[in-house]
Amino acid sequence: MEIKRSKELLTILIVCIAMVFPVSLVEAQAGSGCGKCCEGVPTITLRTPDKGISHHGCSDNITIGIRDMARFHGSLGPGVALGYRACQIALSQLYPGDIPLRGDQFVVSGSVKACPTDSISFITGARYGKGSDGAFNGNLAFDKSIGDFCFIFARMSDGKAIKLINKFKFPKGFKEVKAKLKDKGTSPEEKKKCFEKFRSLSLDILAAPEKDVFKIVTLTNFSWKDYKEKYLK
């Protein structure tokens, strides 16, 4: 019995280490230089759908910060920051004075890029999929015609929708810095400098006044059904 018990404890220990170790690696990469510098960035709180397990009879809340987002994506860059701000602004506009229900959002992104999409998916739960079930829930669509880094957010419950038009101006040389990060020939020292520039730009986005990041337009004729039917074809 003692040998069996010891084996069980060893197995549990190995599983725990396997679970914690990858997270620690991600935190080391994404959280490096992203601790105190991210202090003061407002968090986003949402209600999670009640699965009937809650003892108090209502949904639990989840609070997401920019550091959580950086850990999830693996780093903090301008795209992640813009996606985070888009959610932050859109949710406050669509649910004034209320805590949004996670999963009540339809989202259209003008950027077919992983960075802002990761922020939107992680925060709202909306994921791209042609009406499929499971992880890809069909509540996120891509439409380049609405503009790069522009977004449409709509409430599933009543159809209320807004469009966020990107106003943030990327600095001169941004594309060159981005290219250096992707270039395998870039030295580690130079890459470190590029990452620092990216992080600094991200913090500018997170700290900028709302009006300097997005222009908010209320949509009166938005139809998620049209998008869904388009993607189902």
C-alpha positions, 0 to 999 in steps of 0.5 A: 500500500505504501509503495502504491501510495508513493507512486500515486503521489509521484504521479501527481507531482509530475503532473503538477510540474508539467502544468506549472513549468510551461506557464513559468516559461511563458511568464518569463518571456511575456512578463519580462519587462511587463510588470511594473510598466503595466501597472495602472492599465485598467482591467476588464471584468466580465460575467461568465455564463452560469453553468448551474454549478454556482452555489449562490445562483448567479454567474461568477465574474472574471477579471482580465488584465493586460499581463494576462493577455501578454501571457496568453499571447506570449508577448506584448505588442502593438496588435495585442494592445490595440485588441485589448483597448478595442475590447475595453472601449467597446464593452464600456460603450455597449454595456454602460454601468454593467458588467458584460456577459462573456460570450454575448458579443459578435465581433468583426475585425478588419485585421486578419492578424493573430495579435488583435484577434488573440486579445478579442478571442481571449477576452470576449470568447468570440472565435472564428468559425463557419457556424461550428460548435466548440472552441470555434463558435462562429462569433468572430468574422474578418472583413478587410473592407472595414479598415485595418485595425478597425472593429465592429462589436455587437451585443448578441442579446439585442443587436446593439452595435458600434464600430471602432475606427482606428486613429492611432498613428504608428511611428515612422520606422515601425515597419522596419522594426517589425521586419527586423524582428522577423529577420533571422539575421537580426542579432540578439542585441538588435532584437532586444532593442526592437522588442523594447520599442514594441513594448514602449509603443504598446504602452503608448496605446494602452495609456493614450486617451480613448479618442486618440485610439479609436473613433466610435460610431454607432451602427443602426443597420448591422446584421450579424446574420449577413456575416454568418450567411456569408461565411457559411457559403 
